[in-house]
Amino acid sequence: MRETDLEKPLPLGLALLEGETIAYRTRTWFRAWYWIVALLIVTIPFVLFRWLRSITVDYAVTNRRVIVTKGILVKNQRVLDLAKIQNVSMRQGPLGRWWNYGDVLVETAGEVSAERVPDVDAPKLLRDAILNQKALGSGRDTAL
């Protein structure tokens, strides 16, 4: 505190007693850097996780299959036959519509679980690509 702060009156109109002087005066300090560090501790792992997932997951739609490859050290690959795909749905929240990302859910016949494609860029394009290839493939099958 500056020297002039010692001369300021006490809050709420409180007066000093006779012969009383202020020896030291302080206020609470807003420790902004604590909040910045806490925010970074929470944000950096989240961003790092999202970035790692974006570079280690690959989705490919061929004229016969949907191929999902995931992993860094251990690669996992799931292959979905277009002929077995029953339903393809898409989900986008408000932020997803704003920044054009969302989830695509691919449901296949004969399987209990569906393949969820989370946080994909341009989910409508992925959904449409799967449906278009499925339609083209089913047209080929009926011509044979």
ZIHUJO-V423832 format. One record per backbone hydrogen bond with DSSP energy under -0.5 kcal/mol. NH is the residue of the N-H (numbers start at 1). CO is the residue of the C=O. E is the energy in kcal/mol with one decimal. If there is no record, write none. Layout:
<<NH	CO	E> <NH	CO	E>>
//
This chain:
<<5	2	-0.9> <6	2	-0.7> <6	3	-0.8> <7	4	-0.9> <8	4	-0.5> <8	5	-0.7> <10	14	-0.7> <13	10	-0.7> <14	11	-1.5> <20	17	-2.3> <23	21	-0.6> <31	29	-0.8> <32	30	-1.6> <34	31	-1.0> <35	31	-1.0> <36	32	-2.1> <37	33	-2.6> <38	34	-2.5> <39	35	-2.5> <40	36	-2.3> <41	37	-2.6> <42	38	-1.6> <43	39	-2.9> <44	40	-2.6> <45	41	-0.6> <46	42	-1.0> <47	43	-2.8> <48	44	-2.8> <49	45	-2.7> <50	46	-2.2> <51	47	-2.5> <52	48	-2.8> <53	49	-2.4> <54	50	-2.0> <55	51	-1.6> <56	52	-1.1> <57	53	-0.8> <58	69	-2.9> <60	67	-2.3> <62	60	-0.6> <62	65	-3.2> <66	80	-2.5> <67	60	-3.1> <68	66	-0.5> <68	78	-3.1> <69	58	-2.7> <69	67	-0.5> <70	76	-3.1> <71	56	-0.7> <75	73	-0.6> <76	70	-3.3> <78	68	-3.0> <80	66	-3.0> <80	78	-0.5> <81	79	-0.5> <82	64	-2.6> <84	81	-1.2> <85	81	-0.6> <85	82	-0.8> <86	107	-2.9> <87	107	-1.6> <89	105	-2.5> <91	103	-2.7> <97	93	-2.3> <98	94	-1.7> <99	95	-2.9> <100	96	-1.0> <101	96	-1.8> <102	120	-1.6> <103	91	-2.6> <104	117	-2.1> <105	89	-3.0> <106	104	-0.5> <106	115	-2.8> <107	87	-3.0> <107	105	-0.6> <109	84	-2.8> <111	108	-1.0> <115	106	-2.4> <116	114	-0.7> <117	104	-3.5> <117	115	-0.5> <118	116	-0.8> <120	102	-2.8> <120	117	-0.6> <122	100	-2.4> <123	120	-0.5> <125	122	-0.6> <126	122	-1.4> <127	123	-2.8> <128	124	-2.8> <129	125	-2.3> <130	126	-2.3> <131	127	-2.5> <132	128	-2.9> <133	129	-2.3> <134	130	-2.3> <135	131	-2.5> <136	132	-2.6> <137	133	-2.4> <138	134	-2.5> <139	135	-1.7> <140	136	-1.6> <141	137	-2.0> <142	138	-1.6> <143	139	-1.1> <144	140	-1.0>>
//
